[in-house]
Amino acid sequence: MLPALVACQGEKAVKIEWQEGEMMAVAFLGYYDSFADFEASPSYIPLTKTFPQIVGASQVLCGIGRELYLVIPRDPMATLAVNEAGEWVTDANREVYYRNEEGRPVLLLNNWYEHNSQVNCTDNEGHTTTYYPGIDGGTGALETAPDGSVHDISLPMPKPLEGLTYADYGEDYDGVDFGIAVRLQAGRPVLSFNSGIIVRALGYPEDSIVIADGDNEFAGINGRCKGVFMGTIGQDFNPVVCVVMENGDVKMSSITYAMQHGGPDLSDALPEFKDVTGFEEGGGGGWEDEETGETIYEYATIYALDARGGRTEIPYFVNHGLFMAEDDDYSYEVTLTPDWNFFLSVSEKGTGELHELYNGSFMEEEYGDAVSSFSFQVRQYSHVHEGIISTEGVDRSGSFTAAERGLSYEVSLAGSDAIPSGMLFHEEGING
């Protein structure tokens, strides 16, 4: 039976056409790092129009996972329980994540590499079913219960863009494949990686590579994607992945950074990229040779091509690193990545105990030879008290400048006392 939403496509609220024996309707909504990221994503508003039940649904985090499901009991008085599942889970040690006897819809965030939750539904007449939410790893189709108790109301996967389902980084100068590729699978990008080839081809120390061999899932998808691309930005070896989301937004990821810092992580949607249909590699920072008339380029780069005929260069933050500062009470560390993500930690000076955590995104606003300016957006805030971390989604913005005194940073975080305005940060290992 076809999903009930084939004709709805996100603009019209779903009307569930229940069939005999069905006890709950389930929709796979996409890949999200947290409920806060879901609510902040461009997908949230359209999905709430299709599934109004999202707004009042209970949010249930099932261990670790990035697959988001909406479960709607048929009986408004049904008892719904969400329990732990997995290879090593038994009835004796199974954790109960959630239980409600009022038939309330739930949002489940689960399934890190395997099914890690089970949903038990019992209606008012005593009929019971058990379902393990999941999707087909190849197609993204919802897995339903063998007893026919689950009604699939998932939206269809976005149609892949032509030519953007697989990209291989290619070979080194000796014709040896680098062992780096990205593919589109079930609406998400998957990175394939072989560290042994990188070590041999480029002379990287083995202990400097922390990304796992084999398939790696990206953090920061926060939706579903329809295209992947890989190319070089800036130098001979600097693989960068670009991802087109289902709404045409673009995100990017530096694989070189991920190799040495863990990941891979995607950026937030890059500004000024809409309706992207493809990518191409080219030269950047060019000038014309007066004698030959030939264009000379300073670096390799990637351009996004959009439906309006635009050709826009993908931004890359070259001066990534760890930057440090302190005052009388606290020590501050800011990590800036080439993926335009930032992480700020605030620790008690002397004891080193973690006090606060912030993470979000940033973007260059104005480039200057001496000083460049940046804006940033805080997405998540964590407070640590007696070893317990409390995290919430936030929406705060601010700005900072990058000067050329060892690439020092002046940071001002609007709406928070975490960083005193005008505090000067220095790159790790640089005093001054």
C-alpha positions in Angstrom: 0.0 0.0 0.0 1.3 3.4 -1.0 2.0 5.9 1.9 -1.0 8.2 2.6 1.1 11.3 1.9 2.1 10.8 -1.7 -0.2 13.6 -2.8 0.4 15.9 0.2 4.1 16.8 -0.2 4.4 18.9 2.9 1.8 21.7 2.2 -1.4 20.0 3.2 -2.1 18.3 6.6 -2.1 14.5 6.4 -5.4 12.7 6.7 -4.7 9.2 7.8 -6.8 6.6 6.0 -6.7 3.8 8.6 -6.8 0.2 7.5 -8.0 -2.8 9.4 -5.5 -4.0 12.0 -3.4 -0.8 12.0 -2.7 0.6 15.5 -0.3 3.4 14.8 0.9 5.7 12.0 4.6 6.3 11.6 6.5 8.8 9.5 10.3 9.0 9.1 11.1 12.7 9.2 14.9 12.8 8.4 18.3 12.9 10.2 18.8 15.4 13.0 21.4 15.7 15.7 18.9 16.8 18.4 15.4 18.0 18.8 16.7 21.6 19.0 18.4 21.2 15.6 15.1 19.8 14.2 13.1 22.8 15.5 15.8 25.2 14.1 16.0 23.5 10.7 14.2 24.7 7.5 12.3 21.4 7.4 10.5 22.1 10.7 7.7 24.5 9.6 6.8 22.6 6.4 6.7 19.3 8.3 4.4 20.8 11.0 2.0 21.8 8.2 2.0 18.2 6.9 2.0 16.6 10.4 0.3 19.0 12.9 0.8 16.3 15.6 4.5 17.2 15.7 3.8 20.4 17.7 2.2 18.7 20.6 4.2 15.4 20.5 6.3 14.2 23.3 10.0 14.2 22.5 11.8 10.9 23.4 15.5 10.5 23.0 16.3 6.8 22.6 20.0 6.5 23.5 22.1 7.7 20.7 20.7 8.3 17.2 20.0 10.7 14.3 16.9 9.2 12.8 13.7 11.1 13.7 10.3 9.4 13.6 6.8 10.6 14.4 4.5 7.9 15.9 0.7 8.6 16.1 -1.4 6.0 18.0 -4.8 5.3 16.3 -6.6 5.0 19.6 -6.7 8.3 21.5 -6.7 6.3 24.8 -3.9 3.9 23.8 -1.0 3.2 26.1 2.3 3.9 24.3 5.7 2.8 25.7 9.1 3.4 24.2 11.8 1.0 25.5 15.4 0.3 24.9 16.3 -2.3 22.3 19.6 -3.8 21.0 21.7 -6.9 20.8 22.7 -6.8 24.5 19.3 -5.7 25.9 17.2 -8.2 27.8 13.9 -7.9 29.7 16.0 -7.8 32.9 18.1 -4.7 31.9 15.8 -2.9 29.4 15.5 0.8 30.0 12.0 2.4 29.7 12.5 5.7 27.8 8.8 6.8 27.8 5.3 5.7 28.8 1.9 7.4 28.3 -1.7 6.2 28.6 -3.4 9.0 26.7 -2.6 8.1 23.1 -0.2 11.1 22.7 1.9 11.2 19.6 5.7 11.0 20.1 8.8 12.1 18.3 11.6 9.5 18.6 15.2 10.3 17.9 17.0 7.0 17.7 19.0 4.4 15.7 22.8 5.0 15.7 23.9 2.3 13.3 21.2 -0.1 14.5 17.7 -0.3 15.9 17.9 0.8 19.5 14.3 1.3 20.5 11.0 -0.6 20.5 7.5 0.9 20.6 4.8 -1.0 22.4 1.2 0.1 21.7 -1.9 -1.2 23.5 -5.3 0.1 22.5 -8.4 0.4 24.7 -9.7 -3.0 23.7 -6.4 -4.7 24.8 -4.9 -5.3 21.4 -1.1 -5.0 21.6 1.7 -4.7 19.1 5.5 -4.1 19.2 7.4 -2.1 16.5 11.1 -1.4 16.0 11.3 2.0 14.2 13.7 1.9 11.3 14.3 2.5 7.6 15.8 0.5 4.8 19.5 1.5 4.8 19.7 1.6 1.0 16.4 3.3 0.0 15.2 5.1 3.2 11.8 3.3 3.0 10.1 2.9 6.3 10.3 -0.6 7.8 6.8 -1.6 9.0 5.6 -4.2 11.5 5.1 -7.8 10.2 1.7 -8.0 11.7 0.4 -5.0 9.7 -0.1 -2.8 12.7 1.9 0.1 11.3 0.6 2.6 8.7 3.4 4.3 6.8 2.7 8.1 6.4 6.3 9.1 5.4 7.0 11.6 2.7 8.8 10.2 -0.3 12.6 10.5 -0.3 13.8 13.6 -2.3 14.7 12.7 -5.9 18.5 12.6 -6.3 20.1 15.3 -8.5 21.5 13.9 -11.7 25.2 13.2 -11.4 25.3 13.9 -7.7 24.9 10.5 -6.1 28.6 9.5 -5.8 32.0 11.2 -5.9 35.5 9.7 -5.6 38.4 12.0 -4.7 40.6 10.4 -7.2 44.2 9.3 -7.3 47.6 10.6 -6.2 50.4 11.4 -8.6 51.4 7.7 -8.8 48.0 6.6 -9.8 47.0 5.2 -6.4 43.4 5.9 -5.3 43.2 8.1 -2.2 40.5 5.9 -0.8 38.1 8.8 -0.1 34.6 8.9 -1.5 31.2 10.1 -0.7 27.8 8.7 -1.7 24.2 9.6 -1.4 22.4 6.8 0.5 18.8 6.9 1.8 18.7 10.7 1.9 22.0 11.2 3.7 25.7 11.6 2.7 28.0 8.7 3.6 31.8 9.1 3.6 34.0 6.1 2.8 37.6 6.4 4.1 40.8 4.4 4.0 43.5 5.9 6.3 46.2 3.5 5.1 46.3 5.0 1.6 46.5 8.5 3.0 49.4 7.6 5.3 51.3 6.0 2.3 50.5 8.6 -0.3 50.9 11.8 1.8 53.2 10.8 4.7 50.6 11.5 7.4 51.6 10.0 10.8 49.3 7.1 11.5 48.4 8.5 15.0 47.3 11.8 13.5 44.3 10.3 11.7 41.4 9.9 14.1 38.5 9.3 11.6 37.4 5.7 11.4 38.1 3.6 8.3 35.1 2.4 6.4 31.7 4.2 6.2 31.2 7.4 8.3 28.0 9.3 8.9 28.0 13.1 8.9 26.9 15.1 11.8 24.8 18.2 11.0 22.7 16.8 8.2 19.5 18.1 10.0 17.1 17.1 7.3 17.4 15.0 4.1 19.7 15.6 1.2 19.5 14.9 -2.6 23.1 15.4 -3.8 26.7 15.0 -2.9 30.0 16.3 -4.5 33.7 16.2 -3.6 36.5 18.4 -4.8 39.5 20.4 -3.7 39.7 23.9 -2.1 42.9 25.8 -1.6 45.7 23.3 -2.1 46.8 20.1 -3.8 45.2 17.8 -1.2 42.2 19.2 0.6 39.1 17.2 -0.1 35.9 19.1 0.6 32.4 17.5 0.5 29.4 19.6 -0.6 25.9 18.4 0.1 22.6 19.7 -1.5 19.7 19.5 0.9 16.1 18.7 -0.3 15.2 22.4 -0.3 18.2 23.3 -2.4 20.4 24.6 0.4 24.1 23.7 0.5 26.3 22.5 3.3 30.0 21.6 3.2 32.6 19.6 5.2 36.4 19.6 5.2 37.6 16.0 5.1 41.2 17.0 5.9 40.0 18.6 9.2 37.8 15.6 9.9 40.7 13.2 9.5 42.6 14.8 12.3 39.8 16.0 14.6 37.1 13.5 14.2 33.9 13.7 12.3 32.9 14.4 9.6 30.7 17.4 10.4 28.6 19.5 8.0 28.3 23.2 8.2 25.0 25.0 8.6 23.3 25.9 5.3 25.7 28.3 3.6 24.2 31.8 3.0 23.3 32.9 -0.5 23.1 29.4 -1.9 19.6 28.4 -3.1 18.2 26.0 -5.7 21.6 24.5 -6.3 21.6 21.9 -9.1 25.3 21.0 -9.4 29.0 21.8 -8.7 32.2 22.2 -10.7 35.8 22.6 -9.8 37.8 25.6 -11.0 40.3 28.3 -10.1 39.8 31.1 -7.6 41.5 34.5 -6.9 42.6 34.9 -10.5 44.3 37.7 -12.3 45.2 38.2 -16.0 48.8 37.9 -17.1 49.5 41.2 -19.0 51.9 39.6 -21.5 50.0 36.4 -22.4 46.4 37.4 -21.5 46.2 34.1 -19.6 44.2 34.0 -16.3 46.4 32.9 -13.4 44.6 31.4 -10.4 45.8 31.5 -6.8 44.1 28.4 -5.6 41.7 25.6 -6.6 38.1 25.9 -5.5 34.5 24.6 -5.9 31.6 26.5 -7.5 27.9 25.8 -6.9 25.6 26.0 -9.9 22.0 27.0 -9.4 18.8 26.9 -11.3 19.1 30.6 -12.3 22.4 30.1 -14.0 24.5 31.4 -11.0 28.0 30.2 -10.3 29.0 30.9 -6.7 32.2 29.9 -4.9 32.0 27.7 -1.8 33.5 29.6 1.2 36.2 27.9 3.2 37.7 29.2 6.5 41.4 28.8 6.2 42.5 30.1 9.6 40.8 27.4 11.7 42.2 26.4 15.1 41.9 26.7 18.8 42.0 30.2 20.4 42.4 30.9 24.1 41.8 33.7 26.6 41.3 34.1 30.3 40.2 36.6 33.0 40.4 36.6 36.8 37.8 33.8 37.1 37.5 31.8 33.9 39.5 30.3 31.1 37.9 30.4 27.6 38.6 28.2 24.6 37.1 28.8 21.1 37.5 26.2 18.4 36.8 27.5 14.8 36.6 24.9 12.0 36.8 25.1 8.2 33.2 23.9 8.2 32.1 27.2 9.7 31.3 25.6 13.1 32.4 27.0 16.4 32.7 25.6 19.9 33.2 27.7 23.1 34.0 26.2 26.5 34.2 28.2 29.7 36.1 26.6 32.6 36.9 27.5 36.2 40.3 29.0 36.3 42.6 27.0 38.5 40.4 23.9 38.9 39.8 23.5 35.2 36.2 22.4 35.9 33.9 22.9 32.9 31.3 25.6 33.5 29.6 26.4 30.2 29.5 25.2 26.6 28.3 27.0 23.5 28.2 25.7 19.9 26.9 27.2 16.7 28.0 28.5 13.3 29.9 31.6 12.0 30.5 33.2 8.7 32.8 35.9 7.3 31.1 39.2 6.7 33.9 41.4 5.5 37.5 40.5 4.5 40.3 42.9 5.2 44.1 42.8 4.8 44.6 43.6 8.5 41.2 42.8 10.1 38.3 40.7 9.0 34.9 40.7 10.6 32.6 37.7 11.2 29.1 37.0 12.5 28.1 34.0 14.5 24.9 32.2 15.6 24.7 30.2 18.9 22.5 27.1 18.4 23.0 25.2 21.7 24.0 26.2 25.2 25.0 23.8 28.0 25.5 24.6 31.7 27.4 22.3 34.0 26.5 22.1 37.7 28.0 19.5 40.0 29.0 17.3 37.0 25.6 17.4 35.4 25.2 18.9 32.0 22.0 20.6 31.1 21.6 21.5 27.4 19.0 23.7 25.6 18.6 25.1 22.1 19.1 28.8 21.9 19.1 31.6 19.3 21.8 34.1 20.0 23.9 36.1 17.6 27.0 38.2 17.8 30.2 39.1 16.0 34.0 39.0 16.2 37.0 40.3 14.4 40.2 38.6 13.3 43.3 40.7 13.5 46.8 39.7 12.2 48.6 39.8 15.5 49.2 36.1 15.5 45.6 35.9 14.3 44.1 37.1 17.5 40.4 37.3 18.0 38.1 39.8 19.6 34.8 38.1 20.6 31.5 39.5 21.7 28.7 37.2 22.4 25.3 39.0 22.3 22.8 38.1 25.0 25.2 36.4 27.3 27.8 37.1 30.0 29.9 34.1 28.9 32.5 36.3 27.2 33.2 39.8 28.2 32.8 42.1 25.2 36.1 42.9 23.5 38.1 40.0 25.1 41.2 39.2 23.1 41.8 35.6 22.1 45.1 34.2 21.0 45.8 31.2 18.9 46.9 28.2 20.9 50.7 28.3 21.4 50.9 32.1 20.7 51.5 34.4 23.6 50.8 38.1 23.6 
